[in-house]
């Protein structure tokens, strides 16, 4: 179970987000009835140590704790905290989406594994971030060889790591291995709990005190950009391509986009993604590959209403928003991610820019 400091960090970031959700809704900022939240006096936060899901890396290290709360509109609030180093628990993403229903997906994966003569640990089945943000379970064949089964589409992936390059080919890696010492020191400074405000214990008091006058938030989202889930395990870049093309009023089926992208079993090359976007937009989209992506670059493109493809190890997503939050002299940078995983579902969430290695952008300059 996570300690109180981890719980505090999760609530520290999710409560302002919920306030924004309420502010943008019909009820207004002072009406919290859209959320299943405790009444004043119960002395609980939105998240407690009871409503969590533990997620491991492929080397059996506890990597994330997902705090989950169900809203009255049947949406799910999910806040992911990296606790690989307990000296600085770090919130890496948060959002409101349809329930991810991880446990039911795990049960379905175990059933599917049995049909393919594979076995998993039914008594204590761990969930693995085998290629962030993708989740899976470990299974074995009769010879004892281990594999990972994606809980979204039940794809079976060999349990072997390969060098991380600039492509999004399907594969496995440990996120812990990508944490650089300099980044760890920076994160420790940014998320030092002693620098955060001392909020009261009651939820209602916390909600009324966050984002006070000392906090400064800058934010920009691209209106009209919509999430499209990937239809197959190797279609993440395809789905991102469809999102971008649809935003610019070009409509294609994913199989057609995959054909032009020359998608293979493991995914699509960046050059083929660029060529497909150009061809399918009748050469109206000027696409550029950037192998040294930065947060400021995302900001500049979003400010001129240009969404971008964001490549991370083993996966592709779209970015169509950014945010900076300055509180207590700590500045954090966030991107608004349109993630086509899980297959046929997808997710939208805010993600801390420093939480993952960004391998490439595909930019769409004016």
N, C-alpha and C positions, 0 to 999 in steps of 0.2 A: 504494500500500500504506500502511496506517496505521502511525504511528510507535509506539515502545515505550510512550509515555505513554497513547495511546489503548488499546492492548492491556491495559495495566495497569488502566485504569479498568473495562474490560469484565470482567476477572477479579476485580477488587475487589468487584463487586456480584454476580457469578454464583456464586462459590464459597460464600458463606453460604447462598444460595438452594438450591444443590445439597445442602448439609449438611441443610437443612430437609427436602428431598425424601427424602433417605436416612433421616433420623430418623423420618419418618412411614411409611416402608415396612417390609417384613418383615425386611430385612437388618439394620437398626439403623444408628446413626450412624457406627460404626467400619468398616462394610463398604461399600466404594465399588464393589462389583462390578456394580451396576446401571448404572454409567456407563462409557463407553469413555474412560477417563482414563489418562494416562501413568503408568507405574510410577515409584516413587521412584528418583531418580538420573538420570532422563532430562532433567531440567532444563527442562521445559516446563509452561506453564499449560494450563488447559482450552482456552482460545482462544489462537491465535497469529495472526501477520499473514498466514498462509497460508489459513486457512479463513474468508474474509470475502466479503461481497457488497456492492458499492457501490450506493447509491441516490441519485439526483439529484432536485433540484427542477425544476419545469417551465422554469426559466430557465437550465438547464444548470449550476447550482451543485452541487457535491458536498455532499450534505446529511447522509446517514447512512452508517455502516458497520455492517452486520449481521454479528456473529460467530456462527457456526453450528457445532455439534458434534452428532454422532449418538450416541445412547445405545444400549446393548445391547438394550433393550426396544423398539427401533425408534421411539422418541420422539426429538424434536429439541430441543436446547437452543438458544435464539436470544436474543441480547442485542444491542439496538439502541443505537448511540452516535451522538449528534448531533455532527458535526465541522464544522458550518458555520463555526464560529470555532475554529480550532485552539488558541487561547490557553486554552480551557477545554473540552476534550472532555467531553461530558456523557452519561452513561447515561440513556436515557429510558424503556426498557422491557426486561423480560426474562421468560422463561417457558419451559415445557416443553409441547410440543404434538406432534401428528402432523406429519411433515415437510411444510413449506410447498412444497417442490419448485418453487422459483421458475424455474429454468432450463427445466424441462419445460413450465411454464405459458407461458413466453415463446415457446418453440418452437411450442406450440399456437396462441398468439395470432398469430404470424407466418403460420402456415398458414391460419388463419381470415381474416386480412387479405387474403391472396392470393385467397381465394375471393370476396372482396368488392371485388376490383380495387383494393386498397390495398397499398402497399409499405412495408416497414420496412427498417432497416439490419441485414441478416443477419450482416455481418462483425463489427460491434461494436454490439450492441443494448443500449442503456442502459435501466435500470429507473428509473422516475420515481415518486416519492410525489406523485401529482397531487392527492390530497386525503387527507392523513394519516388513517388508516394504509393507505389503499388504494393499490395499486401498478398501474402500467400501462407500456405502451411507446408511443412515438410512431410514427405511420404517416401516409402521405401519399396523396392521390388523384392522378389523372392530371394535374390542374391545379396540383399542388404545394401544395394546401391541407393543413395539418397537423391531425391529430386525436390523441387519446389513446385507446388500447384497453385496457380493464381486463383484467389477466391472469387474473382470477378467472372472470368470466362473459362476457368478450369484448365487453362493451358499448362502443360508440364514442361518445366525448364530444368536442364541439368544443373546440379549444384556445383558449379565451378565458376570462378571469377576470371574475368579477362580485363586487360588494360582499359582504362576509361579514355575514350577519344572524343572527337567532336560530333560523332553521330549518335543517334538514339536507338541503336540496334538493341533488340530484346536481349536481356542478360541479367546477371546477378552481381551485386557488389555490396560491400559493407559501408554504410554511410560514415561510420566511425573512422574508417581508414582515410576519409577525405578531410577530416578536421585538421587544419593546420594550427601549429602552436600559436602563431600570431593572431589568427582568428579567434582562438580560444581565449587569449588574453583580452582581446577587444570585447568579446562577448561577456567575459567576467566583469569588465568595467561597466558595460552598458546595463547589465542586469544585476548589479550589486544591490541586494535587497535593503541594505542600510541606507541607500540613497532614495529609496521609494517612500512615498508618503505613508504615514502610519494611519491607516484607515480603521474605523471602529469595527467591531465584530458583527453588528447587525447588518443584514443585507440592505435594508432600506436606507440606512445611514451611509453605507458605502456608495450606493447608487446616486445619492444626492451630493456626494462630495467628489466623485471622480471628474476629470476634465474641468478642473476649476480654472480660475483666471491665470494661474501660473502655467497652464498647459497650452501648447500651441500646436494645432493640427492643420496641415495643408493637404489637400486631397483633390484628385481629378479622376473621373471615370468617363469612358467613351459611351455615350448614350446610343442605344440601338444595337450594341454588340451582344450576341446571344450564344449560349452554350450549346454545342452539338456533341453528343457522346460518340466515341469510336465504336464502330460496329463489329470489329474483329480485334484480336489481340495485337496484331501488327499494324493497326490503322491509326495510331495516335497522331502521326504527322498528317495523315489523310484527313482526320477529323479537324485538326487545326486548319488545314488548307480549306476545308469546307466552311469553317467559321469565317475565315478571312474573305473568301470569295462571296459568301452570302452577304457579308457586310457591305461589299461593293456591288451588290445586286447581280451576282452571277450564281446561278443555281445548277448544281450537279449532284448526282448520286455518288456515294462514297466509292463504289466499285469503279465508276468511271474515273474519278480522281486518282484512285490507286493504279489504274491502268496507265494513266499518263505519267504518274510518278514512278512507274516501274517498281512498285513495291514488291519486295521479296519476303520470304518467310520471317526474316528478322527485322524488317522495316524498310525505310527509304533513305537514300543518300540525300544530303543537303542540296547538292547540285541538281538532283532530280526534283526535289521539292520546289526549288526556285524555277526551274524550267517549266514545271507543271502550272505554277501560279501565273507565270507569264502567258503560257499558251492558252490556259482556260479563261484568262481575262482578256483575250484578244490583244495581248501585248499592251494593255492599258496600265498594268501594275509593274512598276519598276522595282525589282526585288534585289536586295543586296545581302550577302552573307557576311556576318560580323563574328569573328572568332575571339574577340575580346570584349564581350558585353559588359556594360556597366549600368548602374542604377540611373545615373544622370541621362544616359542615352535613352533608356525607357521613358523617362520623364519628358524629354524633348519630343519624342515621337508621339506619345499619348497627348501631349499638349496641342499638337496639330492634327489630332483625331486620326492617328495612324496606329491601329493595333499591330502587334508584332508576335511572331512565333518565337517562343523561348525554348531552347534546347537545354536539357539537363541530362546527366548520365542515364542512359537507357530509356529516355522518355521525352515527349514533346508536348508542350502546352501553349496556350495563347495568353498574352497579357494585354489587358485593356484598361488598366487603372493603376494609379500610384498614390502613395500616402506617406507623409512624414509626420512623426509625432515627437514633440519635444516636451518632456516633463521632468522637472527636477534636474535640469541641465543635461539630461540624457536624450540624445537624438536617435530615433530608430527609423528605418526606411522599409517600406512595404510595397509589394506589388499585388495587383488584383488578378488572380489566376483563374483562367477558364480551363479546367483540367478535363480532358475527354475520358479519363479512367474514373471508375470502372466501366467496362464494356456495357453499352446500352444504358448507362446511367449518367456518368460524369459528375463533376463537382465544381463549385465556385467558392473561392476562399481568399482571404488575405494571407500573404506569406511574407515572413521576414526575409528581406533580400539576402542577408548573410547566412541564412540557414541551409542553403544548398549551393553546390557548385554549378554555376551557369556556364555552359560550354559554348553556346552560340545563340545568336539572334538571326532571324530573317527579317530585315527591315523593309518598309514600304515607303520610301521617301517621296515627297511631292514631285 
